[in-house]
Amino acid sequence: MPIALFSYNWDSLNLHQLKHALVDRSLNYANRDYNQEELTVLLHQFDNNLLNTDQKMRLQDLATKAFFTLAKDVSQGRIDQNLFQMLLENDPESGLVWERKKKKYNYESDLKLALKTHLISELLYRYEPHEKAYYKLISAYHRYKKLKFPAIDYRKDLKEGDYGYEVTQLKTYLCESGDLKKCEKSYINFPTFDTTLKTAVLQFQKRHYLKQDGIFNRVNALYAKRTAKDKLAQIELNIERYKLFPVAESDRHIIINIPGFSLQYFENNVFAKDIFVVIGREDRPTPIFKDYLEYIVLNPTWSIPQNLMKKDYIQHLVDNPTSLLEDDIHIYQNAHEVNPKRVHWEKYLDYEGHIPYQMIQKAGEKNVLGEMKFIFPNKYNVYLHDTNAKQLTTKRYRLYSSGCIRLSDPYMLLALLAPDTGYSYKQLVGMIDHKTTKHIRLEKKIPIHIRYLTVFVDQDGYVNFRKDFYGLDKIQRQAFKN
């Protein structure tokens, strides 16, 4: 239903609040045009009682339209969610899932109340994603808008002890990027690669998730050739992406960033711990959604999902029916163990229906879930877990799972959650050592947010850039409203 614009009565105080909101560096960080110039002129004339009836109606019209457009931009963002979901649905083979944010807004009702109470500014600020990480990205946007990176001429790898004009170029670049803190002209022009410059190169490598060896090589040079304008566009996309996420409002919550391979644990809304994680492969992506961590299983068994049975295990059983027993995976039907040699597994190759068997891996050293799993019940059958393939948690690019999230240090998460289990951490470890399977429900559910951010600001205030492993940057750019 079209909005009846003239049913909203804007007085001078509300108009001035709107005027300031339209140029606010947070609400309108990208300096979008909401007809601010015309509104400002008309408001000045309105304050001096110089408007005729038609001009007053024009001012009311402009103000109402500006409010609704800004409110939607702030709360829902400029990534067209309908178009984005359609693009995902048009490519079901990608396996990409991004759940819609469920929160709905009643802008008309909100505006009527705000006009009565003169709380226009407060209302607009309430629409924002209230997270420190979001505001840090906006600050990064304003900084990168002013940057222009100098050229880098790559001729050879640069390392500590090297000398030449390329070193001066590198110093100039890293000073502009913020990685080099010593930016005096005398230091920049002294063309020697010293320890200070090596530290700056290491910081550059860390921010771009490159091999951290302090050597500025060809790969580093390619990353340095990205323009500030390109990086600004990537920052902007991730700012708008925040508006698609449910807000992390609880004092205690977990945020997992897929491109960052990280799990961050927050206590009292303050960052507490960071755990490296292994995520879903490009062809088996981890879904993006929010849920609640509800219970822990110590010494878990693994019930292999139907989709993995079909993708990964049926062919093995066709080739050798007893092959799974080597990994302590047993076949069951109606809770009774089945001899795999007596099943005609060939019929389940390329099978579209439900396979009438269960494959369960017993708890123990061979179990792919390791010694514990952390469950937030969801339709994707995704959860956090330990792993028996510890070497994968040390890789730089950790995309090895089939959608679940493997923890590099599950014991750290167990210790953080121990106060909600009714047991001490020492008791929980004792249960693991006892080798019996134990289900432990948390006394309070903990929100867990699985997100996808290819730009973020780390705890030290540095802007980090990550690869778009799942291609979601590219897809969302197609749905981006400029």
C-alpha positions in Angstrom: 0.0 0.0 0.0 1.5 3.4 -0.9 2.5 5.7 2.0 0.3 8.7 2.5 3.1 11.2 2.6 1.1 14.2 3.7 -0.4 12.5 6.7 2.9 13.2 8.6 3.2 16.6 10.2 6.9 17.7 10.5 7.6 20.6 12.8 10.8 22.6 13.0 12.5 20.5 15.7 11.8 17.2 13.9 13.0 18.7 10.6 16.3 19.8 12.1 16.8 16.4 13.6 16.2 14.8 10.2 18.6 17.3 8.6 21.4 16.3 10.9 20.7 12.6 10.5 20.9 12.9 6.7 24.5 14.1 7.0 25.5 11.9 9.9 28.8 10.0 9.2 27.3 6.8 10.6 23.7 6.8 9.4 24.7 8.1 5.9 28.3 7.1 5.8 28.4 6.9 2.0 27.0 10.4 1.7 24.0 9.3 -0.4 21.6 11.9 -1.9 18.3 12.2 0.0 17.6 15.6 -1.4 19.4 17.2 1.5 20.2 20.4 -0.4 16.6 21.2 -1.3 15.4 20.2 2.1 18.0 22.5 3.8 16.9 25.5 1.7 13.2 24.9 2.4 13.9 24.4 6.1 15.7 27.7 6.3 12.8 29.4 4.7 10.3 27.5 6.9 12.1 28.7 10.0 11.8 32.3 8.8 8.1 31.8 7.8 8.8 32.4 4.1 7.1 29.4 2.6 3.7 29.4 0.8 1.3 26.4 1.1 2.7 24.5 -1.9 6.3 24.9 -0.6 5.3 23.7 2.9 3.7 20.6 1.3 6.9 20.1 -0.7 9.0 20.3 2.5 6.7 17.8 4.3 6.9 15.5 1.2 10.7 15.7 1.0 11.1 15.1 4.7 8.9 12.0 4.7 10.4 10.5 1.7 13.9 11.1 3.0 13.1 9.5 6.4 11.6 6.3 4.9 14.5 5.9 2.4 17.2 6.5 5.0 15.4 4.3 7.5 15.3 1.4 5.0 18.9 2.0 4.0 20.0 1.9 7.6 18.0 -1.1 8.8 17.8 -3.3 5.7 20.8 -2.1 3.7 21.4 -1.7 0.0 21.8 -5.4 -0.9 18.5 -6.3 -2.4 17.6 -9.4 -0.3 14.9 -10.6 -2.7 17.3 -10.5 -5.7 20.1 -12.0 -3.6 18.0 -15.0 -2.6 16.8 -15.4 -6.1 20.4 -15.5 -7.4 21.2 -18.2 -4.8 18.1 -20.2 -5.7 19.1 -20.0 -9.4 22.3 -21.9 -8.6 21.3 -24.8 -6.3 24.4 -26.7 -7.2 26.5 -24.1 -5.3 24.9 -25.3 -2.0 25.1 -21.7 -0.7 22.7 -20.8 2.1 22.2 -17.4 3.7 19.2 -17.3 6.0 17.1 -14.1 5.9 17.1 -11.8 8.9 13.6 -12.3 10.4 13.2 -8.9 12.0 10.5 -6.7 10.4 10.0 -3.0 10.7 6.9 -0.8 10.8 8.4 2.5 9.6 5.0 4.3 9.3 4.1 3.6 12.9 7.6 4.4 14.2 7.6 7.7 12.4 4.2 8.8 13.8 5.4 8.1 17.3 8.8 9.8 16.7 7.2 12.9 15.3 5.0 13.2 18.5 7.9 12.6 20.8 10.6 14.5 18.8 12.8 11.3 18.7 13.6 11.2 15.0 17.4 10.9 15.6 17.0 8.2 18.3 14.7 6.2 16.0 17.1 6.2 13.1 20.0 5.3 15.4 17.9 2.4 16.7 17.7 1.0 13.2 21.5 0.6 13.0 23.3 -2.7 13.7 24.5 -1.9 17.2 27.9 -3.7 17.1 31.3 -2.3 17.7 32.6 -4.2 14.7 30.0 -2.5 12.4 31.1 1.0 13.5 34.7 0.1 13.1 34.1 -0.8 9.5 32.4 2.6 9.0 35.4 4.3 10.4 37.6 2.3 8.0 35.4 3.4 5.1 35.9 7.1 5.9 39.7 6.5 6.2 40.0 4.6 2.9 37.9 7.2 1.2 40.8 9.6 1.7 43.6 7.2 0.6 45.3 6.9 -2.7 48.0 4.2 -2.6 51.3 5.0 -4.4 52.6 2.7 -7.1 54.6 -0.4 -6.3 57.2 -1.5 -9.0 57.9 -5.1 -8.3 61.3 -6.1 -9.7 62.5 -8.6 -7.0 61.6 -9.9 -3.6 62.5 -7.4 -0.9 63.8 -8.5 2.5 65.7 -7.2 5.5 69.1 -5.8 4.4 68.1 -4.9 0.9 68.8 -1.4 -0.5 67.3 0.7 -3.3 64.5 2.9 -4.6 62.1 -0.1 -4.4 62.5 0.0 -0.6 61.6 3.7 -0.5 58.5 2.9 -2.6 57.5 0.1 -0.2 58.0 2.4 2.8 55.8 5.0 1.2 53.1 2.5 0.4 53.1 0.9 3.9 53.0 4.4 5.5 49.8 5.2 3.5 48.3 1.8 4.2 48.8 2.3 8.0 51.1 -0.7 8.4 54.3 1.4 8.8 54.2 3.7 11.8 57.5 5.5 11.3 56.6 7.9 8.5 59.1 10.7 8.9 60.4 11.9 5.5 64.0 11.2 6.5 63.2 7.6 7.3 61.0 7.1 4.2 63.8 8.4 1.9 66.5 6.3 3.4 66.4 3.3 1.1 67.3 0.5 3.5 65.1 -2.5 4.4 65.5 -2.6 8.2 63.7 -4.3 11.1 61.1 -1.6 11.4 60.1 -2.1 7.7 60.1 -5.9 8.2 57.6 -5.4 11.1 55.4 -3.4 8.8 55.5 -6.0 6.0 54.5 -8.7 8.6 51.5 -6.5 9.5 50.6 -6.1 5.9 50.8 -9.9 5.4 48.7 -10.5 8.5 46.0 -8.2 7.4 45.7 -9.9 4.0 46.1 -13.4 5.3 49.4 -14.0 3.4 52.4 -16.0 4.5 54.0 -14.1 7.3 57.7 -14.2 6.6 58.5 -10.4 6.4 59.6 -10.8 2.7 57.7 -8.6 0.3 57.4 -10.9 -2.7 55.4 -11.1 -6.0 52.2 -12.2 -4.3 52.4 -9.4 -1.8 53.0 -6.9 -4.6 49.8 -8.1 -6.3 47.8 -7.4 -3.2 49.5 -4.0 -2.9 48.4 -3.1 -6.4 44.7 -3.2 -5.4 43.6 0.4 -5.4 42.1 2.2 -2.4 38.9 2.6 -4.4 38.6 -1.2 -4.9 39.2 -1.8 -1.2 36.7 1.0 -0.4 34.0 -0.8 -2.4 34.8 -4.1 -0.6 34.5 -2.3 2.8 31.1 -0.8 1.7 29.8 -4.2 0.7 30.6 -5.6 4.1 29.1 -2.7 5.9 25.8 -3.3 4.0 26.2 -7.0 4.7 26.0 -6.4 8.4 22.4 -5.3 7.9 21.5 -8.8 6.6 22.8 -10.4 9.9 20.7 -10.7 13.0 22.3 -8.4 15.5 24.4 -10.0 18.3 22.5 -8.5 21.1 23.2 -11.0 23.9 25.9 -10.1 26.4 27.3 -13.6 25.8 27.6 -14.9 22.3 29.7 -16.6 19.6 30.5 -15.2 16.2 32.1 -17.3 13.5 33.5 -15.6 10.4 33.8 -18.0 7.6 36.4 -16.2 5.4 38.4 -15.4 8.6 38.5 -19.0 9.8 37.7 -17.8 13.2 35.4 -18.3 16.2 35.2 -15.3 18.5 33.7 -15.7 22.0 32.2 -12.6 23.7 31.5 -12.2 27.4 29.6 -9.2 28.6 29.7 -8.0 25.0 33.5 -7.8 25.1 35.7 -10.0 23.0 37.2 -12.8 25.2 38.8 -15.5 23.0 39.5 -16.3 19.4 39.7 -19.9 18.1 40.9 -20.9 14.6 38.3 -23.1 12.8 38.1 -25.3 9.7 35.1 -24.5 7.5 33.1 -26.1 4.7 34.8 -26.6 1.3 33.8 -24.4 -1.6 31.7 -27.2 -3.0 30.2 -27.9 0.5 29.8 -24.4 2.0 29.0 -23.8 5.6 25.5 -22.0 5.8 25.2 -18.5 7.0 22.6 -18.3 9.8 22.0 -17.7 13.5 21.0 -20.3 16.1 21.5 -21.1 19.8 24.2 -23.4 21.3 22.2 -25.8 23.5 24.3 -28.8 24.5 27.7 -30.6 24.4 28.4 -34.2 23.6 31.6 -35.7 25.1 33.1 -38.7 23.3 30.5 -38.5 20.6 29.5 -41.1 18.0 29.0 -39.8 14.5 25.8 -40.5 12.6 26.7 -39.9 9.0 24.0 -37.7 7.3 22.2 -39.0 4.2 23.8 -36.5 1.9 27.3 -37.6 2.9 26.4 -41.3 2.7 25.5 -40.7 -0.9 28.4 -38.4 -1.8 31.2 -40.1 0.1 30.5 -43.6 1.4 28.2 -45.7 -0.9 31.0 -46.0 -3.6 33.4 -47.2 -0.9 30.9 -49.9 0.1 30.4 -50.9 -3.5 34.1 -51.3 -4.0 34.6 -53.0 -0.6 31.6 -53.7 1.7 33.8 -54.0 4.8 36.0 -50.9 4.1 34.2 -48.7 6.6 34.8 -51.1 9.5 38.5 -50.1 9.3 37.3 -46.6 10.5 34.9 -48.1 13.1 31.9 -47.2 11.0 29.1 -49.7 11.4 25.9 -50.1 9.4 22.5 -50.3 11.2 18.9 -50.8 10.2 16.1 -50.3 12.7 18.7 -50.2 15.5 20.1 -53.6 14.6 23.7 -53.9 13.1 23.8 -55.1 9.6 26.5 -57.1 7.9 27.6 -54.8 5.0 28.4 -57.8 2.8 24.7 -58.7 2.7 23.6 -55.4 1.2 23.4 -54.7 -2.5 25.1 -51.2 -2.3 25.1 -50.8 -6.1 21.4 -49.9 -6.1 22.1 -46.8 -4.0 24.6 -45.3 -6.4 23.0 -42.1 -7.7 20.0 -42.9 -5.5 17.6 -40.0 -4.9 15.5 -41.5 -2.2 16.1 -42.1 1.5 18.7 -44.9 2.1 17.2 -47.3 4.7 20.4 -47.7 6.6 22.3 -45.7 9.2 26.1 -45.4 9.2 27.4 -44.7 12.7 31.0 -44.2 13.7 31.8 -45.3 17.2 33.4 -42.9 19.7 37.2 -43.2 19.9 40.5 -42.2 18.3 39.2 -42.8 14.7 36.0 -40.7 15.2 36.0 -37.7 12.9 34.3 -35.6 15.6 37.2 -36.1 18.0 36.5 -35.9 21.7 33.6 -33.5 21.7 30.9 -31.7 19.7 28.9 -28.6 20.4 25.3 -28.7 19.2 23.0 -25.9 18.1 20.1 -27.9 16.6 19.4 -26.8 13.0 18.0 -28.1 9.8 21.4 -28.0 8.1 22.9 -30.6 10.5 25.8 -28.2 11.2 27.6 -28.1 14.5 31.0 -27.4 16.1 33.3 -30.2 16.8 36.8 -31.5 17.6 38.6 -33.4 14.9 40.9 -36.4 14.7 42.7 -34.7 11.7 44.5 -32.1 13.8 46.9 -31.3 11.0 44.1 -29.6 9.1 43.7 -26.9 11.8 47.2 -25.7 11.2 46.8 -25.1 7.5 46.6 -21.5 6.3 43.4 -21.9 4.2 41.2 -24.2 6.3 38.4 -25.3 3.9 38.2 -29.0 4.5 34.9 -29.9 6.1 31.6 -30.9 4.6 29.8 -27.9 6.2 30.4 -28.4 9.9 32.9 -26.3 11.8 36.0 -28.0 13.2 37.8 -26.4 16.2 41.5 -26.0 16.5 41.2 -25.8 20.3 37.9 -27.4 21.4 39.2 -27.6 25.0 39.3 -23.8 25.1 35.6 -23.6 24.2 34.8 -26.3 26.7 36.5 -24.3 29.4 34.5 -21.2 28.4 31.2 -23.1 28.5 32.0 -25.1 31.7 30.2 -22.6 34.0 26.9 -23.3 32.1 27.2 -27.1 32.4 26.9 -27.6 36.1 30.3 -29.2 36.1 33.8 -27.9 36.6 36.2 -27.9 33.6 38.3 -30.5 35.5 35.2 -32.8 35.8 34.4 -32.4 32.1 37.9 -33.4 31.1 37.6 -36.4 33.5 34.5 -37.5 31.6 36.4 -37.3 28.3 39.2 -39.3 29.7 36.7 -41.9 30.9 35.8 -42.6 27.2 32.0 -42.8 27.8 29.6 -40.8 25.7 28.0 -38.0 27.7 25.3 -35.4 26.7 25.5 -32.2 28.8 22.8 -29.5 28.3 23.8 -25.9 28.9 21.9 -24.1 31.6 21.5 -21.1 29.3 21.4 -21.2 25.5 24.2 -19.2 23.9 23.5 -17.3 20.6 25.8 -18.4 17.8 26.1 -16.3 14.6 27.7 -17.8 11.5 28.7 -14.9 9.3 30.5 -14.1 6.1 32.8 -11.0 6.2 35.6 -10.5 3.7 36.6 -7.2 5.5 36.7 -6.7 9.2 38.6 -4.6 11.7 40.7 -6.8 14.1 41.1 -6.3 17.9 44.2 -4.1 17.3 42.3 -1.8 15.0 43.7 -3.0 11.7 41.5 -3.4 8.6 41.7 -7.0 7.4 40.9 -8.3 3.9 40.0 -11.9 3.1 39.4 -14.0 0.0 35.9 -14.4 -1.2 36.0 -18.2 -1.0 32.3 -18.9 -1.6 31.9 -16.2 -4.2 29.3 -14.3 -2.1 31.0 -10.9 -2.7 30.4 -11.4 -6.4 26.8 -12.5 -6.0 25.9 -9.7 -3.6 27.4 -7.1 -5.8 24.9 -8.1 -8.5 22.2 -7.3 -6.0 23.8 -4.1 -4.7 21.7 -0.9 -5.0 24.0 2.1 -5.7 
